Amino acid sequence: MEAKIEKIKNDTISVLYHGKKIEINVTKELSIDENIIDSQLKNQPSNYAFLSMLRDSYIYKRDKLEREKDLIYSEIWLFYKASDSKINNDTVLNKVISNKKYQSILERYQKVVDKTNKLISICKAYESRERILQTLSANLRKQQ
């Protein structure tokens, strides 16, 4: 999936997808209008499916970057440890953490983790909305 989140701000997600900018107003899509519950149940927002695919793509990116980050950490750790066998582990740890290569991958990883967590939360909100709509619809049918 060739999609990239440009920004997640307030209640809007901006996504660049195959060269086109897509903006999704999550607050508007997740709102529930009690007067049209049945039609809202039938017309679940199509953006949910898109956001779910985007979420899965970002989960994959996050996991891949985590493996890459761990590998770079190990390589740098071994480099410092092999260069001076008398160096203690705390010093090696500090050298690894301050290494520019490690800092770069860590920053990229943290940005992807942040976007992934937001997408996971947004998708959970869509799922909660669906359950609430089903409950409200069932309660209305019982009242009739």
LOMI-18028 format. One record per residue (C-alpha): x, y, z; residue number from 1; residue in three letters. Coordinates in steps of 0.02 Angstrom, whole numbers, plus 50000, padded with zeros to 5 digits. Example, Ala and Ser with C-alpha at 12.3 -4.5 7.8 and 13.67 -1.06 7.14 Angstrom:
2
px | py | pz | nr | rest
50615 | 49775 | 50390 | 1 | ALA
50684 | 49947 | 50357 | 2 | SER
//
This chain:
144
px | py | pz | nr | rest
50000 | 50000 | 50000 | 1 | MET
50078 | 50163 | 49945 | 2 | GLU
50007 | 50282 | 50073 | 3 | ALA
50093 | 50403 | 50188 | 4 | LYS
50018 | 50501 | 50330 | 5 | ILE
50057 | 50685 | 50306 | 6 | GLU
49983 | 50738 | 50472 | 7 | LYS
49860 | 50690 | 50607 | 8 | ILE
49796 | 50850 | 50684 | 9 | LYS
49645 | 50879 | 50794 | 10 | ASN
49508 | 50781 | 50709 | 11 | ASP
49580 | 50768 | 50532 | 12 | THR
49698 | 50643 | 50454 | 13 | ILE
49789 | 50695 | 50295 | 14 | SER
49854 | 50550 | 50191 | 15 | VAL
49952 | 50552 | 50029 | 16 | LEU
49892 | 50401 | 49930 | 17 | TYR
49960 | 50368 | 49755 | 18 | HIS
49998 | 50553 | 49734 | 19 | GLY
49826 | 50611 | 49791 | 20 | LYS
49793 | 50698 | 49955 | 21 | LYS
49649 | 50623 | 50055 | 22 | ILE
49581 | 50711 | 50208 | 23 | GLU
49470 | 50616 | 50329 | 24 | ILE
49372 | 50709 | 50463 | 25 | ASN
49366 | 50574 | 50596 | 26 | VAL
49252 | 50671 | 50714 | 27 | THR
49120 | 50692 | 50578 | 28 | LYS
49129 | 50510 | 50527 | 29 | GLU
49119 | 50445 | 50705 | 30 | LEU
48971 | 50552 | 50755 | 31 | SER
48806 | 50465 | 50786 | 32 | ILE
48639 | 50539 | 50734 | 33 | ASP
48500 | 50453 | 50832 | 34 | GLU
48373 | 50498 | 50698 | 35 | ASN
48458 | 50395 | 50563 | 36 | ILE
48538 | 50252 | 50658 | 37 | ILE
48480 | 50116 | 50538 | 38 | ASP
48553 | 50203 | 50385 | 39 | SER
48714 | 50239 | 50479 | 40 | GLN
48729 | 50053 | 50517 | 41 | LEU
48708 | 50012 | 50332 | 42 | LYS
48828 | 50147 | 50275 | 43 | ASN
48980 | 50118 | 50383 | 44 | GLN
49110 | 50243 | 50325 | 45 | PRO
49217 | 50173 | 50185 | 46 | SER
49364 | 50266 | 50260 | 47 | ASN
49367 | 50137 | 50399 | 48 | TYR
49426 | 50004 | 50277 | 49 | ALA
49555 | 50123 | 50206 | 50 | PHE
49616 | 50172 | 50380 | 51 | LEU
49625 | 49988 | 50430 | 52 | SER
49737 | 49950 | 50281 | 53 | MET
49842 | 50104 | 50322 | 54 | LEU
49853 | 50049 | 50504 | 55 | ARG
49913 | 49876 | 50452 | 56 | ASP
50041 | 49955 | 50336 | 57 | SER
50107 | 50063 | 50478 | 58 | TYR
50112 | 49914 | 50597 | 59 | ILE
50221 | 49826 | 50468 | 60 | TYR
50333 | 49981 | 50452 | 61 | LYS
50345 | 49995 | 50642 | 62 | ARG
50394 | 49813 | 50664 | 63 | ASP
50521 | 49822 | 50522 | 64 | LYS
50600 | 49980 | 50593 | 65 | LEU
50605 | 49901 | 50766 | 66 | GLU
50703 | 49754 | 50699 | 67 | ARG
50819 | 49873 | 50606 | 68 | GLU
50842 | 49979 | 50762 | 69 | LYS
50884 | 49826 | 50866 | 70 | ASP
51007 | 49765 | 50735 | 71 | LEU
51096 | 49934 | 50727 | 72 | ILE
51100 | 49939 | 50918 | 73 | TYR
51183 | 49768 | 50922 | 74 | SER
51309 | 49811 | 50786 | 75 | GLU
51361 | 49971 | 50874 | 76 | ILE
51368 | 49884 | 51044 | 77 | TRP
51481 | 49748 | 50975 | 78 | LEU
51591 | 49875 | 50886 | 79 | PHE
51625 | 49972 | 51046 | 80 | TYR
51645 | 49816 | 51152 | 81 | LYS
51765 | 49736 | 51027 | 82 | ALA
51868 | 49894 | 51010 | 83 | SER
51909 | 49897 | 51196 | 84 | ASP
51880 | 49742 | 51300 | 85 | SER
51910 | 49839 | 51462 | 86 | LYS
51765 | 49958 | 51431 | 87 | ILE
51618 | 49928 | 51549 | 88 | ASN
51439 | 49897 | 51490 | 89 | ASN
51372 | 50063 | 51555 | 90 | ASP
51499 | 50158 | 51451 | 91 | THR
51459 | 50053 | 51298 | 92 | VAL
51274 | 50086 | 51325 | 93 | LEU
51304 | 50274 | 51333 | 94 | ASN
51410 | 50269 | 51176 | 95 | LYS
51276 | 50171 | 51083 | 96 | VAL
51135 | 50287 | 51137 | 97 | ILE
51234 | 50441 | 51085 | 98 | SER
51287 | 50367 | 50917 | 99 | ASN
51218 | 50470 | 50770 | 100 | LYS
51169 | 50316 | 50669 | 101 | LYS
51071 | 50246 | 50816 | 102 | TYR
50992 | 50415 | 50853 | 103 | GLN
50934 | 50429 | 50672 | 104 | SER
50848 | 50258 | 50669 | 105 | ILE
50775 | 50288 | 50842 | 106 | LEU
50697 | 50453 | 50786 | 107 | GLU
50621 | 50372 | 50630 | 108 | ARG
50558 | 50228 | 50735 | 109 | TYR
50476 | 50342 | 50863 | 110 | GLN
50385 | 50442 | 50728 | 111 | LYS
50315 | 50283 | 50650 | 112 | VAL
50265 | 50215 | 50822 | 113 | VAL
50170 | 50376 | 50858 | 114 | ASP
50074 | 50371 | 50693 | 115 | LYS
50041 | 50185 | 50713 | 116 | THR
49970 | 50208 | 50888 | 117 | ASN
49856 | 50348 | 50828 | 118 | LYS
49793 | 50242 | 50684 | 119 | LEU
49760 | 50096 | 50801 | 120 | ILE
49660 | 50210 | 50916 | 121 | SER
49561 | 50284 | 50772 | 122 | ILE
49517 | 50111 | 50705 | 123 | CYS
49461 | 50058 | 50879 | 124 | LYS
49348 | 50211 | 50883 | 125 | ALA
49268 | 50157 | 50719 | 126 | TYR
49240 | 49983 | 50791 | 127 | GLU
49165 | 50055 | 50951 | 128 | SER
49050 | 50165 | 50848 | 129 | ARG
48986 | 50013 | 50755 | 130 | GLU
48949 | 49920 | 50918 | 131 | ARG
48861 | 50074 | 50990 | 132 | ILE
48755 | 50092 | 50834 | 133 | LEU
48705 | 49909 | 50841 | 134 | GLN
48658 | 49925 | 51025 | 135 | THR
48558 | 50083 | 50996 | 136 | LEU
48469 | 50005 | 50847 | 137 | SER
48424 | 49850 | 50949 | 138 | ALA
48361 | 49958 | 51093 | 139 | ASN
48253 | 50060 | 50974 | 140 | LEU
48177 | 49902 | 50901 | 141 | ARG
48136 | 49840 | 51076 | 142 | LYS
48047 | 50004 | 51115 | 143 | GLN
47936 | 49990 | 50961 | 144 | GLN
//
